[in-house]
């Protein structure tokens, strides 16, 4: 009896997969992609990270600064137009618990973007090192500096 039940369930599972997977595959085939370069507005073509913030913007970390994409055009933040950014070598992003705040890792410390402006944190603000490799946020900001020590800001 148990073997018959297993066979019936197995058959039902095969029928379900055979009817639903082709529909799913058709949906995936309708997806597209788009590639962006400096010709489309990026500050530099070497991309370290792409992050979507809660407000819907795509933030792109490059070696030439930050590109924020609103779905139509790029807004570029780099030392040339934003003096608070002392290094254009951007590595990573982390969303703060406050939906309007974004943390940005650079080769020269951490940037906090909030209410349309940047604030820089560096070794002078008690960061263990300037060169940040990654950021995570779980209510607190955790950064991994180049020397592989874990710090909390």
Backbone as ProteinMPNN parsed JSONL, in Angstrom:
{"seq_chain_A": "XXXXXXXXXXXXXXXXXXXXXXXXXXXXXXXXXXXXXXXXXXXXXXXXXXXXXXXXXXXXXXXXXXXXXXXXXXXXXXXXXXXXXXXXXXXXXXXXXXXXXXXXXXXXXXXXXXXXXXXXXXXXXXXXXXXXXXXXXXXXXXXXXXXXXXXXX", "coords_chain_A": {"N_chain_A": [[0.82, -1.191, 0.0], [1.922, 1.217, 0.836], [3.965, 1.56, -1.061], [2.472, 1.846, -3.398], [1.195, 4.273, -2.875], [3.44, 5.969, -2.801], [4.265, 5.749, -5.473], [2.068, 6.896, -6.763], [2.152, 9.529, -5.759], [4.656, 10.244, -6.742], [4.15, 10.145, -9.501], [2.211, 12.164, -9.716], [3.789, 14.359, -9.007], [5.632, 14.389, -11.136], [3.877, 14.963, -13.276], [2.986, 17.5, -12.475], [5.424, 18.952, -12.566], [6.024, 18.693, -15.279], [4.019, 20.211, -16.424], [4.179, 22.774, -15.296], [6.866, 23.749, -15.343], [7.595, 24.313, -18.122], [6.034, 26.634, -18.533], [7.189, 28.365, -16.694], [9.761, 28.529, -17.749], [9.23, 29.891, -20.122], [8.591, 32.391, -19.123], [11.056, 33.214, -18.052], [12.551, 33.422, -20.387], [11.674, 35.8, -21.406], [12.999, 37.762, -20.102], [15.391, 40.423, -20.046], [18.6, 42.029, -20.515], [20.869, 44.694, -19.78], [23.812, 46.391, -20.614], [26.106, 48.653, -19.188], [28.451, 51.26, -19.736], [31.231, 53.575, -19.732], [30.455, 55.043, -21.889], [27.737, 55.175, -21.583], [27.461, 56.684, -19.346], [28.695, 55.878, -16.961], [31.259, 56.474, -14.487], [33.602, 55.056, -14.716], [34.787, 51.943, -16.032], [35.417, 49.679, -14.482], [33.761, 47.802, -12.319], [32.961, 47.337, -8.954], [30.836, 46.729, -7.256], [27.269, 46.38, -7.265], [24.345, 47.762, -6.077], [21.051, 47.833, -4.826], [19.206, 50.277, -3.357], [16.749, 50.835, -0.74], [15.04, 52.812, -1.636], [14.913, 52.375, -4.323], [16.936, 53.159, -6.089], [19.758, 52.242, -8.128], [22.981, 51.687, -7.079], [26.273, 52.023, -8.045], [29.454, 50.866, -7.608], [32.558, 52.004, -8.515], [35.973, 52.258, -9.743], [36.258, 54.846, -10.305], [34.567, 56.396, -8.856], [31.18, 56.885, -7.604], [28.209, 55.754, -9.071], [24.888, 56.613, -9.345], [21.905, 55.259, -10.31], [18.801, 56.011, -11.679], [17.074, 54.631, -13.241], [16.826, 55.863, -15.626], [18.924, 57.737, -16.015], [22.381, 58.353, -15.038], [23.696, 59.592, -11.989], [26.591, 61.01, -10.97], [28.951, 60.666, -8.383], [31.91, 61.808, -7.225], [35.319, 62.631, -6.281], [35.904, 64.977, -7.668], [33.447, 66.379, -7.98], [32.321, 66.143, -5.509], [33.693, 66.957, -2.758], [33.886, 65.68, -0.248], [34.273, 63.036, -0.777], [37.136, 61.438, -0.723], [38.554, 59.437, -1.929], [38.148, 57.968, -5.038], [37.947, 55.301, -5.446], [35.743, 52.999, -4.985], [34.255, 50.431, -3.047], [32.015, 49.022, -1.96], [28.612, 48.711, -0.638], [26.184, 49.3, 1.973], [22.993, 49.121, 3.35], [21.566, 51.154, 5.796], [19.659, 50.764, 8.88], [17.935, 52.868, 9.007], [15.959, 53.924, 6.429], [16.786, 55.967, 4.687], [19.519, 56.159, 4.725], [22.719, 55.336, 3.554], [25.593, 53.346, 3.608], [28.932, 53.513, 2.478], [31.76, 51.928, 1.292], [35.175, 52.764, 0.882], [38.502, 53.21, -0.562], [39.633, 54.866, 1.204], [38.396, 55.006, 3.719], [35.061, 55.254, 5.149], [31.938, 56.236, 3.811], [29.001, 58.015, 4.64], [25.877, 58.318, 3.353], [23.215, 60.429, 3.444], [20.14, 62.103, 3.411], [20.773, 63.441, 1.035], [23.447, 64.214, 1.258], [26.979, 63.649, 1.891], [29.001, 62.17, 4.459], [32.198, 61.692, 5.702], [34.044, 59.062, 7.221], [37.001, 58.206, 8.86], [40.322, 56.961, 9.632], [40.973, 58.825, 11.533], [38.557, 59.073, 12.778], [38.472, 56.874, 14.328], [38.367, 54.495, 12.851], [39.72, 51.279, 12.204], [41.379, 50.944, 10.016], [42.017, 52.494, 6.825], [41.431, 51.458, 4.251], [38.738, 49.871, 3.045], [37.222, 46.7, 2.618], [34.762, 45.323, 2.632], [31.295, 45.743, 3.583], [28.698, 45.217, 5.939], [25.359, 45.25, 7.198], [23.41, 44.956, 9.993], [21.635, 46.266, 11.631], [23.683, 47.318, 13.009], [26.703, 48.719, 11.77], [29.044, 46.828, 10.126], [32.377, 46.525, 9.264], [34.932, 45.395, 7.091], [38.123, 45.902, 7.119], [41.08, 46.27, 5.052], [43.119, 44.947, 6.393], [41.91, 42.717, 7.42], [40.648, 42.706, 9.901], [37.78, 42.739, 11.979], [35.438, 45.267, 12.437], [33.21, 47.441, 14.197], [31.076, 50.081, 13.555]], "CA_chain_A": [[0.0, 0.0, 0.0], [2.805, 2.371, 0.938], [4.657, 1.69, -2.34], [1.49, 2.355, -4.344], [1.019, 5.688, -2.541], [4.644, 6.655, -3.25], [4.226, 5.802, -6.934], [1.042, 7.864, -7.145], [2.685, 10.865, -5.462], [5.738, 10.473, -7.698], [3.516, 10.427, -10.792], [1.607, 13.497, -9.633], [4.88, 15.33, -9.009], [6.13, 14.464, -12.51], [2.876, 15.666, -14.084], [3.029, 18.899, -12.064], [6.644, 19.553, -13.11], [5.938, 18.739, -16.737], [3.082, 21.25, -16.866], [4.503, 24.117, -14.791], [8.206, 24.205, -15.708], [7.64, 25.016, -19.411], [5.479, 27.985, -18.38], [8.207, 29.141, -15.995], [10.852, 28.766, -18.7], [8.806, 30.935, -21.057], [8.686, 33.659, -18.408], [12.464, 33.57, -17.958], [13.065, 33.808, -21.702], [11.259, 37.17, -21.698], [13.86, 38.691, -19.379], [16.468, 41.005, -20.837], [19.669, 42.644, -19.743], [21.452, 45.887, -20.384], [25.178, 46.634, -20.158], [26.449, 50.063, -19.138], [29.881, 51.585, -19.746], [31.458, 55.017, -19.667], [29.684, 55.649, -22.984], [26.372, 55.371, -21.105], [27.457, 57.583, -18.205], [29.469, 55.429, -15.797], [32.512, 57.217, -14.367], [34.718, 54.164, -14.991], [34.23, 50.645, -16.415], [35.697, 48.629, -13.494], [32.682, 47.837, -11.314], [33.213, 46.486, -7.786], [29.578, 46.306, -6.636], [26.001, 47.0, -7.661], [23.478, 47.656, -4.903], [19.784, 48.555, -4.945], [18.766, 50.79, -2.063], [15.315, 50.675, -0.492], [14.272, 53.799, -2.41], [14.865, 51.931, -5.704], [18.109, 53.524, -6.885], [20.899, 51.346, -8.259], [24.242, 52.333, -6.743], [27.329, 51.261, -8.692], [30.781, 51.204, -7.08], [33.608, 51.869, -9.528], [37.263, 52.838, -9.369], [36.193, 56.261, -10.656], [33.529, 57.046, -8.073], [29.883, 56.248, -7.405], [27.16, 56.083, -10.032], [23.539, 56.303, -8.865], [21.059, 55.133, -11.494], [17.384, 56.123, -11.339], [16.312, 53.927, -14.258], [16.93, 56.623, -16.871], [20.246, 58.349, -16.145], [23.321, 58.222, -13.938], [24.191, 60.746, -11.251], [27.936, 60.599, -10.583], [29.558, 61.275, -7.201], [33.345, 61.549, -7.169], [36.042, 63.718, -5.619], [35.833, 66.183, -8.498], [32.206, 67.134, -7.734], [31.917, 65.925, -4.115], [34.975, 66.961, -2.047], [33.873, 64.756, 0.887], [34.799, 61.77, -1.284], [38.577, 61.647, -0.898], [39.039, 58.386, -2.827], [37.134, 57.539, -6.001], [37.959, 53.834, -5.492], [34.614, 52.585, -4.151], [34.206, 48.964, -3.041], [30.831, 48.309, -1.499], [27.513, 49.468, -0.042], [25.321, 48.638, 2.959], [21.84, 49.951, 3.724], [21.372, 51.284, 7.239], [18.287, 50.486, 9.294], [17.218, 54.052, 8.551], [15.872, 53.715, 4.98], [17.389, 57.041, 3.912], [20.962, 56.201, 4.946], [23.505, 54.329, 2.864], [27.011, 53.327, 3.944], [29.727, 53.271, 1.283], [33.156, 51.634, 1.591], [36.131, 53.303, -0.089], [39.909, 52.936, -0.269], [40.077, 55.862, 2.182], [37.431, 55.125, 4.805], [33.643, 54.947, 4.934], [31.061, 57.383, 3.594], [27.591, 57.878, 5.012], [25.035, 59.157, 2.497], [21.911, 60.624, 4.059], [19.489, 63.382, 3.102], [21.415, 64.095, -0.096], [24.827, 64.645, 1.475], [27.936, 62.645, 2.335], [29.905, 62.426, 5.573], [33.299, 60.738, 5.641], [34.641, 58.539, 8.448], [38.351, 57.753, 8.522], [41.124, 56.517, 10.773], [40.861, 59.888, 12.533], [37.291, 58.828, 13.487], [38.676, 55.595, 15.013], [38.335, 53.295, 12.028], [40.999, 50.584, 12.393], [42.181, 51.11, 8.798], [41.303, 53.309, 5.842], [41.03, 50.698, 3.071], [37.633, 48.979, 3.386], [36.969, 45.65, 1.626], [33.341, 44.981, 2.574], [30.413, 46.275, 4.618], [27.414, 44.557, 6.169], [24.555, 45.999, 8.155], [22.354, 44.2, 10.654], [21.297, 47.168, 12.719], [24.975, 47.956, 13.256], [27.533, 48.667, 10.571], [30.255, 46.029, 10.279], [33.256, 46.721, 8.119], [36.118, 44.547, 7.044], [39.213, 46.649, 6.496], [42.043, 45.503, 4.269], [43.946, 44.129, 7.283], [41.069, 41.577, 7.781], [40.08, 42.775, 11.236], [36.383, 43.107, 11.932], [35.166, 46.44, 13.259], [31.827, 47.902, 14.229], [30.985, 51.545, 13.623]], "C_chain_A": [[0.87, 1.263, 0.0], [3.538, 2.624, -0.384], [3.726, 2.256, -3.396], [1.263, 3.853, -4.124], [2.232, 6.498, -3.017], [4.666, 6.794, -4.766], [3.22, 6.847, -7.414], [1.535, 9.296, -6.911], [3.812, 11.224, -6.436], [5.173, 10.838, -9.079], [2.889, 11.815, -10.799], [2.668, 14.595, -9.676], [5.45, 15.489, -10.419], [5.163, 15.214, -13.413], [2.898, 17.156, -13.765], [4.253, 19.599, -12.67], [6.57, 19.692, -14.627], [5.017, 19.845, -17.225], [3.477, 22.643, -16.412], [5.869, 24.615, -15.224], [8.271, 24.843, -17.086], [7.074, 26.439, -19.332], [6.49, 28.894, -17.693], [9.357, 29.48, -16.94], [10.481, 29.842, -19.71], [8.902, 32.303, -20.398], [10.141, 34.119, -18.345], [13.0, 34.034, -19.312], [12.667, 35.234, -22.083], [12.115, 38.211, -20.985], [14.951, 39.214, -20.302], [17.573, 41.51, -19.935], [20.2, 43.85, -20.516], [22.842, 46.063, -19.791], [25.453, 48.135, -20.228], [27.96, 50.214, -19.09], [30.024, 53.1, -19.582], [30.694, 55.735, -20.784], [28.239, 55.93, -22.584], [26.309, 56.258, -19.865], [28.183, 57.101, -16.968], [30.767, 56.22, -15.705], [33.732, 56.387, -14.761], [34.135, 52.776, -15.236], [34.527, 49.502, -15.447], [34.69, 48.736, -12.355], [32.998, 46.845, -10.201], [31.919, 45.968, -7.169], [28.411, 47.051, -7.264], [25.031, 46.73, -6.526], [22.18, 48.411, -5.179], [19.323, 48.969, -3.557], [17.246, 50.681, -1.943], [14.464, 51.671, -1.269], [14.299, 53.502, -3.912], [16.059, 52.291, -6.567], [19.078, 52.35, -6.991], [22.152, 52.158, -7.993], [25.354, 51.445, -7.287], [28.672, 51.779, -8.193], [31.818, 50.967, -8.168], [34.92, 52.416, -8.977], [37.327, 54.317, -9.713], [35.098, 57.007, -9.92], [32.254, 56.219, -8.016], [28.939, 56.701, -8.515], [25.826, 55.673, -9.407], [22.609, 56.347, -10.069], [19.597, 55.133, -11.065], [16.479, 55.39, -12.326], [16.379, 54.602, -15.609], [18.349, 57.142, -17.074], [21.079, 58.138, -14.89], [23.585, 59.581, -13.307], [25.522, 60.294, -10.656], [28.396, 61.393, -9.366], [31.015, 60.84, -7.181], [34.024, 62.768, -6.573], [35.921, 65.039, -6.376], [34.585, 67.029, -8.218], [31.672, 66.99, -6.308], [33.18, 65.839, -3.268], [35.036, 66.036, -0.825], [34.413, 63.39, 0.486], [36.278, 61.979, -1.591], [39.218, 60.57, -1.756], [37.897, 57.971, -3.742], [37.079, 56.021, -6.144], [36.931, 53.309, -4.488], [34.502, 51.064, -4.209], [32.818, 48.387, -2.805], [29.819, 49.256, -0.851], [26.83, 48.624, 1.022], [24.213, 49.611, 3.333], [21.739, 49.976, 5.239], [19.937, 50.929, 7.591], [17.385, 51.665, 8.965], [17.155, 53.977, 7.03], [16.532, 54.806, 4.138], [18.899, 57.105, 4.016], [21.64, 55.025, 4.265], [24.96, 54.47, 3.294], [27.796, 52.876, 2.716], [31.182, 53.057, 1.694], [34.06, 52.149, 0.487], [37.548, 52.857, 0.28], [40.455, 53.906, 0.766], [39.017, 56.079, 3.262], [36.018, 54.772, 4.37], [32.89, 56.251, 4.747], [29.66, 57.037, 4.072], [26.811, 58.844, 4.13], [23.654, 59.221, 3.129], [21.402, 62.02, 3.723], [20.235, 64.159, 2.012], [22.836, 64.564, 0.117], [25.664, 63.499, 2.045], [28.669, 63.12, 3.579], [30.935, 61.32, 5.556], [33.764, 60.36, 7.036], [35.975, 57.913, 8.068], [39.042, 57.217, 9.766], [41.061, 57.554, 11.887], [39.568, 59.765, 13.346], [37.278, 57.448, 14.129], [38.363, 54.367, 14.169], [39.681, 52.602, 12.189], [41.931, 50.699, 11.194], [41.347, 51.878, 7.794], [40.716, 52.483, 4.7], [39.984, 49.651, 3.439], [37.414, 47.976, 2.257], [35.496, 45.293, 1.511], [32.605, 45.602, 3.751], [29.206, 45.362, 4.739], [26.667, 45.366, 7.213], [23.443, 45.11, 8.686], [21.841, 45.002, 11.852], [22.525, 47.92, 13.198], [25.756, 47.853, 11.951], [28.792, 47.872, 10.891], [31.11, 46.255, 9.045], [34.452, 45.8, 8.231], [37.206, 45.333, 6.34], [40.195, 45.7, 5.812], [42.886, 44.585, 5.142], [43.155, 42.945, 7.861], [40.627, 41.565, 9.235], [38.645, 43.204, 11.103], [36.137, 44.255, 12.9], [33.695, 46.774, 13.18], [31.839, 49.394, 14.405], [29.649, 51.909, 14.22]], "O_chain_A": [[0.606, 2.228, -0.717], [3.712, 3.775, -0.783], [4.152, 3.071, -4.214], [1.153, 4.612, -5.087], [2.073, 7.585, -3.571], [5.045, 7.842, -5.288], [3.49, 7.592, -8.356], [1.356, 10.167, -7.763], [3.909, 12.362, -6.895], [5.679, 11.747, -9.738], [3.02, 12.556, -11.773], [2.47, 15.634, -10.306], [5.723, 16.609, -10.85], [5.592, 16.023, -14.236], [2.837, 17.986, -14.672], [4.14, 20.696, -13.218], [7.006, 20.698, -15.187], [5.207, 20.368, -18.323], [3.139, 23.617, -17.085], [6.024, 25.813, -15.456], [8.956, 25.855, -17.229], [7.581, 27.345, -19.993], [6.634, 30.058, -18.065], [9.865, 30.601, -16.924], [11.338, 30.629, -20.112], [9.261, 33.278, -21.057], [10.424, 35.297, -18.563], [13.821, 34.949, -19.369], [13.261, 35.816, -22.99], [11.974, 39.409, -21.234], [15.38, 38.524, -21.227], [17.472, 41.419, -18.711], [20.002, 43.989, -21.723], [23.025, 45.899, -18.585], [25.085, 48.802, -21.195], [28.661, 49.403, -18.483], [29.048, 53.804, -19.324], [30.328, 56.901, -20.637], [27.587, 56.802, -23.157], [25.218, 56.556, -19.378], [28.282, 57.851, -15.997], [31.327, 56.602, -16.733], [34.778, 56.941, -15.101], [33.077, 52.46, -14.691], [33.93, 48.434, -15.583], [34.762, 49.648, -11.532], [33.267, 45.672, -10.457], [31.905, 44.871, -6.61], [28.542, 48.184, -7.726], [24.909, 45.595, -6.065], [22.214, 49.52, -5.712], [19.079, 48.128, -2.692], [16.55, 50.46, -2.934], [13.291, 51.406, -1.534], [13.77, 54.286, -4.7], [16.186, 51.775, -7.678], [19.205, 51.557, -6.058], [22.362, 53.202, -8.61], [25.374, 50.244, -7.02], [28.992, 52.96, -8.331], [31.942, 49.855, -8.683], [34.963, 52.969, -7.878], [38.333, 54.975, -9.447], [34.733, 58.119, -10.302], [32.243, 55.029, -8.331], [28.881, 57.883, -8.852], [25.654, 54.528, -8.99], [22.536, 57.358, -10.767], [19.197, 54.357, -10.198], [15.256, 55.512, -12.257], [16.036, 54.001, -16.627], [18.915, 57.012, -18.159], [20.561, 57.795, -13.828], [23.687, 60.592, -14.002], [25.572, 59.308, -9.921], [28.257, 62.615, -9.312], [31.317, 59.648, -7.127], [33.396, 63.809, -6.38], [35.845, 66.103, -5.761], [34.659, 68.258, -8.217], [30.691, 67.635, -5.94], [33.7, 64.741, -3.074], [36.126, 65.648, -0.408], [34.953, 62.666, 1.322], [36.634, 62.613, -2.585], [40.322, 60.768, -2.264], [36.802, 57.659, -3.273], [36.247, 55.506, -6.891], [37.216, 53.191, -3.296], [34.635, 50.469, -5.278], [32.473, 47.361, -3.393], [30.112, 50.416, -0.559], [26.884, 47.395, 0.986], [24.469, 50.785, 3.6], [21.819, 48.934, 5.889], [19.09, 50.806, 6.706], [16.202, 51.483, 8.677], [18.204, 53.966, 6.385], [16.812, 54.571, 2.962], [19.513, 58.013, 3.454], [21.204, 53.88, 4.379], [25.497, 55.577, 3.339], [27.374, 51.968, 2.0], [31.77, 53.904, 2.366], [33.759, 51.996, -0.697], [37.76, 52.21, 1.305], [41.613, 53.791, 1.168], [38.772, 57.214, 3.671], [35.805, 54.089, 3.368], [33.157, 57.242, 5.426], [29.198, 55.906, 3.922], [27.055, 60.051, 4.157], [23.002, 58.196, 3.325], [22.156, 62.993, 3.751], [20.317, 65.386, 2.063], [23.393, 65.246, -0.744], [25.143, 62.53, 2.597], [28.931, 64.312, 3.743], [30.594, 60.146, 5.414], [33.869, 61.208, 7.922], [36.073, 57.182, 7.082], [38.421, 57.042, 10.815], [41.092, 57.197, 13.065], [39.481, 60.28, 14.461], [36.215, 56.911, 14.44], [38.115, 53.295, 14.721], [40.7, 53.282, 12.301], [43.145, 50.564, 11.341], [40.12, 51.916, 7.891], [39.617, 52.777, 4.23], [40.309, 48.65, 4.077], [37.417, 48.346, 1.083], [35.018, 44.991, 0.418], [33.201, 45.941, 4.774], [28.746, 44.798, 3.747], [27.272, 46.079, 8.013], [22.636, 44.58, 7.922], [21.646, 44.463, 12.942], [22.42, 49.025, 13.729], [25.481, 46.981, 11.126], [29.522, 48.208, 11.824], [30.621, 46.185, 7.917], [34.915, 45.474, 9.324], [37.219, 45.425, 5.113], [40.132, 44.483, 5.985], [43.33, 43.537, 4.672], [43.68, 42.231, 8.715], [40.264, 40.51, 9.755], [38.315, 43.967, 10.195], [36.579, 44.215, 14.048], [33.018, 46.431, 12.21], [32.517, 49.924, 15.286], [29.345, 53.092, 14.376]]}, "name": "protein", "num_of_chains": 1, "seq": "XXXXXXXXXXXXXXXXXXXXXXXXXXXXXXXXXXXXXXXXXXXXXXXXXXXXXXXXXXXXXXXXXXXXXXXXXXXXXXXXXXXXXXXXXXXXXXXXXXXXXXXXXXXXXXXXXXXXXXXXXXXXXXXXXXXXXXXXXXXXXXXXXXXXXXXXX"}
